[in-house]
Amino acid sequence: MVIRHIGVWSVSRLYGALCAAMGLLFGAIFALVAMVGGSMAGAMGSSGSGLASGGLGALFGVGAIIILPLVYGVMGLVVGAIGAALYNLFAGMLGGIQFDTEP
């Protein structure tokens, strides 16, 4: 069995969803780190305003949970489409990927 052509839109959607899920994971980790960092800054008694010590960390954390999945998803959609189109181009020239399966 040889894969000679793949659907660009199907690969692009799948890769975009996978990247969005990774963006959600990274955003949650970033939010946790920002929350802990903001709490530590507030606990150390920084002379800055309340927004700089705790609120800014929370703002970055919530922003990361919203923005990173969107950015990663859009980037995954674009990169998936480009990768699938390039695969189709090179598979046409070189013959595709061969799979050996057993029933």
MIZA-288183 format. One line per 2 residues: number of its first residue (from 1); their letters; for each residue x, y, z of N, C-alpha, C. Coordinates in nm, 4 decimals. Layout:
BEGIN
NUM> a> X:Y:Z:X:Y:Z:X:Y:Z ~ ...
//
This chain:
BEGIN
1> mv> 0.0851:-0.1167:0.0000:0.0000:0.0000:0.0000:0.0901:0.1235:0.0000 ~ 0.0619:0.2157:-0.0900:0.1410:0.3387:-0.1025:0.0469:0.4579:-0.0908
3> ir> 0.0825:0.5502:-0.0035:0.0052:0.6743:0.0105:0.0624:0.7749:-0.0883 ~ -0.0168:0.8077:-0.1892:0.0292:0.8985:-0.2941:-0.0292:1.0386:-0.2799
5> hi> -0.1384:1.0510:-0.2073:-0.2046:1.1811:-0.1935:-0.2774:1.1865:-0.0592 ~ -0.2691:1.2993:0.0062:-0.3445:1.3197:0.1304:-0.4267:1.4474:0.1168
7> gv> -0.5383:1.4506:0.1863:-0.6250:1.5680:0.1820:-0.5645:1.6830:0.2614 ~ -0.5381:1.7934:0.1933:-0.4725:1.9082:0.2575:-0.5595:1.9630:0.3698
9> ws> -0.6890:1.9795:0.3452:-0.7772:2.0385:0.4461:-0.7920:1.9462:0.5669 ~ -0.7978:1.8144:0.5451:-0.8138:1.7221:0.6574:-0.6892:1.7206:0.7454
11> vs> -0.5718:1.7212:0.6849:-0.4473:1.7258:0.7622:-0.4368:1.8595:0.8347 ~ -0.4725:1.9662:0.7657:-0.4640:2.0993:0.8245:-0.5557:2.1119:0.9465
13> rl> -0.6782:2.0637:0.9372:-0.7708:2.0699:1.0516:-0.7201:1.9884:1.1691 ~ -0.6727:1.8678:1.1400:-0.6232:1.7807:1.2461:-0.5014:1.8414:1.3143
15> yg> -0.4070:1.8905:1.2358:-0.2859:1.9494:1.2931:-0.3194:2.0782:1.3687 ~ -0.4144:2.1554:1.3184:-0.4564:2.2764:1.3899:-0.5180:2.2439:1.5243
17> al> -0.6004:2.1394:1.5297:-0.6619:2.0983:1.6566:-0.5569:2.0460:1.7541 ~ -0.4615:1.9677:1.7036:-0.3546:1.9181:1.7911:-0.2712:2.0324:1.8473
19> ca> -0.2383:2.1282:1.7621:-0.1591:2.2431:1.8093:-0.2390:2.3294:1.9065 ~ -0.3688:2.3450:1.8853:-0.4518:2.4208:1.9785:-0.4560:2.3524:2.1146
21> am> -0.4636:2.2195:2.1150:-0.4612:2.1463:2.2418:-0.3280:2.1662:2.3128 ~ -0.2201:2.1645:2.2377:-0.0881:2.1900:2.2973:-0.0803:2.3341:2.3490
23> gl> -0.1399:2.4272:2.2757:-0.1428:2.5665:2.3209:-0.2199:2.5817:2.4506 ~ -0.3283:2.5058:2.4662:-0.4045:2.5089:2.5907:-0.3204:2.4550:2.7063
25> lf> -0.2482:2.3473:2.6809:-0.1600:2.2910:2.7832:-0.0500:2.3905:2.8210 ~ 0.0166:2.4474:2.7210:0.1223:2.5442:2.7489:0.0665:2.6698:2.8158
27> ga> -0.0542:2.7125:2.7749:-0.1167:2.8287:2.8373:-0.1488:2.8041:2.9834 ~ -0.1958:2.6818:3.0157:-0.2250:2.6484:3.1556:-0.0970:2.6471:3.2386
29> if> 0.0098:2.5937:3.1830:0.1378:2.5928:3.2543:0.1877:2.7356:3.2732 ~ 0.1775:2.8177:3.1690:0.2197:2.9574:3.1780:0.1360:3.0322:3.2809
31> al> 0.0047:3.0055:3.2837:-0.0831:3.0705:3.3808:-0.0459:3.0317:3.5232 ~ -0.0145:2.9052:3.5441:0.0259:2.8590:3.6767:0.1553:2.9256:3.7209
33> va> 0.2520:2.9333:3.6315:0.3797:2.9975:3.6636:0.3590:3.1466:3.6903 ~ 0.2749:3.2120:3.6103:0.2483:3.3546:3.6311:0.1769:3.3785:3.7629
35> mv> 0.0853:3.2888:3.7979:0.0126:3.3036:3.9234:0.1067:3.2863:4.0421 ~ 0.1922:3.1862:4.0372:0.2882:3.1631:4.1456:0.3876:3.2785:4.1530
37> gg> 0.4332:3.3258:4.0364:0.5267:3.4382:4.0348:0.4643:3.5651:4.0905 ~ 0.3381:3.5909:4.0570:0.2691:3.7083:4.1100:0.2481:3.6977:4.2597
39> sm> 0.2172:3.5779:4.3084:0.1998:3.5577:4.4518:0.3310:3.5759:4.5255 ~ 0.4375:3.5261:4.4663:0.5693:3.5404:4.5296:0.6118:3.6860:4.5349
41> ag> 0.5835:3.7608:4.4282:0.6184:3.9020:4.4266:0.5387:3.9782:4.5318 ~ 0.4108:3.9435:4.5476:0.3281:4.0088:4.6490:0.3714:3.9706:4.7888
43> am> 0.4122:3.8457:4.8089:0.4538:3.7990:4.9412:0.5863:3.8598:4.9831 ~ 0.6698:3.8924:4.8875:0.8005:3.9487:4.9206:0.7905:4.0968:4.9532
45> gs> 0.6706:4.1526:4.9428:0.6500:4.2921:4.9820:0.7145:4.3898:4.8871 ~ 0.6952:4.3690:4.7590:0.7536:4.4622:4.6628:0.6896:4.5990:4.6808
47> sg> 0.7641:4.7024:4.6522:0.7166:4.8386:4.6730:0.6322:4.8876:4.5570 ~ 0.6090:4.8033:4.4552:0.5294:4.8419:4.3393:0.3815:4.8439:4.3733
49> sg> 0.3014:4.8799:4.2748:0.1572:4.8842:4.2959:0.1009:4.7425:4.3039 ~ -0.0229:4.7315:4.3455:-0.0878:4.6012:4.3568:-0.1022:4.5329:4.2221
51> la> -0.1233:4.6124:4.1161:-0.1366:4.5540:3.9836:-0.0063:4.4890:3.9402 ~ 0.1054:4.5526:3.9700:0.2345:4.4984:3.9282:0.2688:4.3718:4.0047
53> sg> 0.2262:4.3636:4.1307:0.2665:4.2470:4.2096:0.1776:4.1254:4.1846 ~ 0.0467:4.1389:4.1854:-0.0397:4.0221:4.1719:-0.1277:4.0247:4.0492
55> gl> -0.1833:4.1404:4.0173:-0.2785:4.1511:3.9079:-0.2168:4.1293:3.7724 ~ -0.0941:4.1713:3.7556:-0.0285:4.1546:3.6265:-0.0022:4.0074:3.5980
57> ga> 0.0362:3.9323:3.7002:0.0564:3.7883:3.6828:-0.0723:3.7187:3.6455 ~ -0.1827:3.7573:3.7094:-0.3130:3.6982:3.6763:-0.3552:3.7369:3.5350
59> lf> -0.3277:3.8597:3.4953:-0.3623:3.9053:3.3609:-0.2861:3.8256:3.2554 ~ -0.1571:3.8044:3.2764:-0.0781:3.7239:3.1829:-0.1257:3.5790:3.1829
61> gv> -0.1624:3.5274:3.2986:-0.2089:3.3890:3.3073:-0.3368:3.3662:3.2305 ~ -0.4360:3.4532:3.2513:-0.5635:3.4404:3.1796:-0.5416:3.4649:3.0311
63> ga> -0.4585:3.5615:2.9984:-0.4276:3.5884:2.8575:-0.3632:3.4687:2.7900 ~ -0.2766:3.3992:2.8623:-0.2087:3.2831:2.8049:-0.3067:3.1705:2.7771
65> ii> -0.4033:3.1514:2.8654:-0.5011:3.0441:2.8449:-0.5911:3.0742:2.7251 ~ -0.6139:3.2003:2.6955:-0.6990:3.2378:2.5830:-0.6181:3.2525:2.4537
67> il> -0.5057:3.3212:2.4608:-0.4302:3.3561:2.3402:-0.3493:3.2393:2.2849 ~ -0.2787:3.1647:2.3702:-0.1913:3.0584:2.3198:-0.2661:2.9509:2.2398
69> pl> -0.3813:2.9003:2.2846:-0.4506:2.8023:2.1989:-0.4935:2.8603:2.0640 ~ -0.5350:2.9864:2.0634:-0.5736:3.0482:1.9364:-0.4545:3.0620:1.8425
71> vy> -0.3442:3.1128:1.8942:-0.2249:3.1327:1.8113:-0.1700:2.9984:1.7639 ~ -0.1577:2.9024:1.8553:-0.1057:2.7706:1.8178:-0.1996:2.7019:1.7182
73> gv> -0.3307:2.7162:1.7365:-0.4261:2.6541:1.6454:-0.4172:2.7107:1.5049 ~ -0.4086:2.8430:1.4943:-0.3972:2.9066:1.3623:-0.2644:2.8689:1.2975
75> mg> -0.1570:2.8710:1.3756:-0.0273:2.8317:1.3202:-0.0296:2.6860:1.2756 ~ -0.0928:2.5987:1.3533:-0.1034:2.4583:1.3160:-0.1846:2.4390:1.1895
77> lv> -0.2914:2.5168:1.1750:-0.3738:2.5096:1.0546:-0.2912:2.5455:0.9315 ~ -0.2158:2.6527:0.9399:-0.1346:2.6984:0.8269:-0.0209:2.6003:0.7983
79> vg> 0.0519:2.5610:0.9029:0.1649:2.4700:0.8843:0.1174:2.3330:0.8370 ~ 0.0041:2.2868:0.8870:-0.0511:2.1594:0.8408:-0.0876:2.1630:0.6936
81> ai> -0.1467:2.2736:0.6489:-0.1825:2.2872:0.5075:-0.0578:2.2917:0.4199 ~ 0.0419:2.3662:0.4628:0.1661:2.3747:0.3856:0.2350:2.2382:0.3811
83> ga> 0.2406:2.1703:0.4957:0.3047:2.0392:0.5004:0.2341:1.9370:0.4141 ~ 0.1005:1.9348:0.4167:0.0248:1.8397:0.3358:0.0406:1.8699:0.1867
85> al> 0.0393:1.9982:0.1511:0.0571:2.0354:0.0105:0.1968:1.9975:-0.0379 ~ 0.2971:2.0195:0.0459:0.4332:1.9801:0.0082:0.4460:1.8287:-0.0026
87> yn> 0.3783:1.7557:0.0868:0.3804:1.6098:0.0768:0.3230:1.5653:-0.0569 ~ 0.2104:1.6231:-0.0938:0.1481:1.5855:-0.2208:0.2396:1.6174:-0.3391
89> lf> 0.3078:1.7293:-0.3327:0.3999:1.7676:-0.4392:0.5147:1.6671:-0.4502 ~ 0.5788:1.6380:-0.3373:0.6935:1.5476:-0.3394:0.6524:1.4020:-0.3607
91> ag> 0.5358:1.3640:-0.3126:0.4894:1.2274:-0.3355:0.4620:1.2051:-0.4841 ~ 0.4176:1.3084:-0.5520:0.3977:1.2972:-0.6966:0.5295:1.2785:-0.7698
93> ml> 0.6355:1.3383:-0.7207:0.7663:1.3263:-0.7852:0.8407:1.1998:-0.7431 ~ 0.8275:1.1612:-0.6156:0.9094:1.0526:-0.5620:0.8329:0.9237:-0.5361
95> gg> 0.7023:0.9274:-0.5357:0.6263:0.8042:-0.5229:0.5547:0.7823:-0.3912 ~ 0.5642:0.8674:-0.2947:0.4880:0.8531:-0.1706:0.5543:0.7638:-0.0677
97> iq> 0.4782:0.7323:0.0355:0.5251:0.6490:0.1468:0.4643:0.5110:0.1320 ~ 0.5461:0.4090:0.1450:0.4983:0.2725:0.1333:0.4739:0.2143:0.2715
99> fd> 0.3573:0.1493:0.2864:0.3222:0.0804:0.4107:0.3054:-0.0671:0.3810 ~ 0.3596:-0.1502:0.4673:0.3361:-0.2946:0.4597:0.2456:-0.3314:0.5756
101> te> 0.1307:-0.3908:0.5448:0.0348:-0.4292:0.6490:0.0081:-0.5772:0.6420 ~ -0.0343:-0.6315:0.7536:-0.0736:-0.7719:0.7609:-0.2208:-0.7794:0.7973
103> p> -0.2938:-0.8723:0.7376:-0.4378:-0.8831:0.7690:-0.4634:-0.9375:0.9074
//
